[in-house]
């Protein structure tokens, strides 16, 4: 990472920032900017920078996990809307490179007297 004095000028000048933003510590600003720029985690995912700090790596991992869970929710909703049984996996999900199985729907489909 670059020292705050070495970093390129941001699109917003210091004079354009609100007084509270001007008081934000420059080192923390640099770290927050890095987290924002690197949150996609990989260059091929559109991230201009790779995560280099523990905080940026954690944010990237959480962003990736949230995207995967959104894909799960979308695929399970599509499977339900098309009448797929809770006992069946979804169609092949290209973004996940596999079909998915809704374990909660499957467990909820078991009659109460059959549950252990």
VEXDREN-2710 file (C-alpha; in Angstrom, 1 decimal):
% VEXDREN-2710
k/r/px/py/pz
1/UNK/0.0/0.0/0.0
2/UNK/1.1/3.5/-0.6
3/UNK/1.8/6.1/2.0
4/UNK/-0.9/8.7/2.1
5/UNK/1.5/11.3/0.7
6/UNK/2.2/9.0/-2.3
7/UNK/-1.3/8.1/-3.2
8/UNK/-2.9/9.7/-6.3
9/UNK/-5.3/12.5/-5.7
10/UNK/-8.9/11.3/-5.1
11/UNK/-11.7/12.6/-7.3
12/UNK/-12.9/14.7/-4.3
13/UNK/-10.4/17.3/-3.1
14/UNK/-9.8/17.9/0.6
15/UNK/-11.5/21.4/0.2
16/UNK/-14.7/19.8/-1.2
17/UNK/-15.0/17.5/1.8
18/UNK/-17.3/18.3/4.7
19/UNK/-15.6/19.5/7.9
20/UNK/-16.2/16.1/9.6
21/UNK/-14.7/14.3/6.6
22/UNK/-11.7/16.6/6.6
23/UNK/-11.1/15.5/10.2
24/UNK/-11.0/11.8/9.3
25/UNK/-7.5/10.4/9.9
26/UNK/-5.6/10.1/6.6
27/UNK/-4.2/6.7/7.4
28/UNK/-7.7/5.3/8.2
29/UNK/-9.1/6.9/5.0
30/UNK/-6.4/5.1/3.0
31/UNK/-7.3/1.8/4.6
32/UNK/-11.1/2.4/4.0
33/UNK/-10.4/3.3/0.4
34/UNK/-8.4/0.2/-0.1
35/UNK/-11.2/-1.9/1.4
36/UNK/-13.7/-0.4/-1.0
37/UNK/-11.4/-0.7/-4.1
38/UNK/-10.5/-4.3/-3.3
39/UNK/-13.8/-5.8/-2.0
40/UNK/-14.5/-7.8/-5.1
41/UNK/-11.3/-9.8/-4.2
42/UNK/-10.0/-10.6/-7.7
43/UNK/-9.0/-8.6/-10.7
44/UNK/-11.2/-10.8/-13.0
45/UNK/-14.2/-9.9/-10.8
46/UNK/-13.7/-6.2/-11.5
47/UNK/-11.6/-5.3/-8.5
48/UNK/-9.0/-2.7/-9.4
49/UNK/-6.9/-3.9/-6.4
50/UNK/-6.4/-7.2/-4.6
51/UNK/-7.1/-7.2/-0.9
52/UNK/-3.8/-6.6/1.0
53/UNK/-4.9/-6.1/4.6
54/UNK/-6.7/-8.4/7.0
55/UNK/-9.7/-6.1/7.0
56/UNK/-9.9/-5.9/3.2
57/UNK/-9.6/-9.7/3.0
58/UNK/-12.4/-10.2/5.5
59/UNK/-14.7/-7.7/3.7
60/UNK/-13.9/-9.4/0.4
61/UNK/-14.7/-12.9/1.8
62/UNK/-18.0/-11.6/3.4
63/UNK/-19.0/-10.0/0.1
64/UNK/-18.3/-13.3/-1.7
65/UNK/-20.3/-15.3/0.9
66/UNK/-23.2/-12.9/0.7
67/UNK/-23.3/-13.2/-3.1
68/UNK/-23.3/-17.0/-2.9
69/UNK/-26.2/-16.9/-0.4
70/UNK/-28.1/-14.6/-2.7
71/UNK/-27.6/-17.1/-5.5
72/UNK/-28.9/-19.8/-3.2
73/UNK/-32.0/-17.8/-2.3
74/UNK/-32.7/-17.0/-6.0
75/UNK/-32.2/-20.6/-7.2
76/UNK/-34.4/-22.0/-4.4
77/UNK/-37.2/-19.4/-5.2
78/UNK/-37.0/-20.4/-8.9
79/UNK/-37.1/-24.1/-8.1
80/UNK/-40.2/-23.5/-5.9
81/UNK/-41.9/-21.3/-8.5
82/UNK/-41.4/-24.0/-11.2
83/UNK/-42.9/-26.7/-8.9
84/UNK/-39.7/-28.6/-8.1
85/UNK/-40.1/-30.9/-5.2
86/UNK/-38.2/-30.3/-1.9
87/UNK/-36.6/-33.7/-2.5
88/UNK/-35.0/-32.5/-5.8
89/UNK/-31.9/-30.4/-6.3
90/UNK/-32.1/-27.3/-8.5
91/UNK/-31.0/-27.2/-12.1
92/UNK/-27.3/-26.7/-12.7
93/UNK/-26.2/-23.3/-11.3
94/UNK/-23.4/-22.1/-13.6
95/UNK/-22.2/-19.4/-11.1
96/UNK/-21.8/-22.0/-8.4
97/UNK/-20.7/-24.8/-10.8
98/UNK/-23.1/-27.3/-9.3
99/UNK/-26.8/-28.0/-8.6
100/UNK/-28.0/-26.9/-5.2
101/UNK/-30.1/-28.6/-2.6
102/UNK/-32.5/-26.8/-0.2
103/UNK/-31.9/-28.7/3.0
104/UNK/-34.4/-26.5/5.0
105/UNK/-37.2/-27.1/2.5
106/UNK/-36.4/-30.8/2.5
107/UNK/-36.4/-31.0/6.4
108/UNK/-39.6/-29.0/6.6
109/UNK/-41.3/-31.4/4.1
110/UNK/-40.8/-34.3/6.5
111/UNK/-44.0/-35.0/8.5
112/UNK/-43.6/-34.2/12.2
113/UNK/-44.1/-37.8/13.4
114/UNK/-41.2/-38.9/11.1
115/UNK/-38.7/-36.5/12.6
116/UNK/-36.3/-37.9/15.1
END
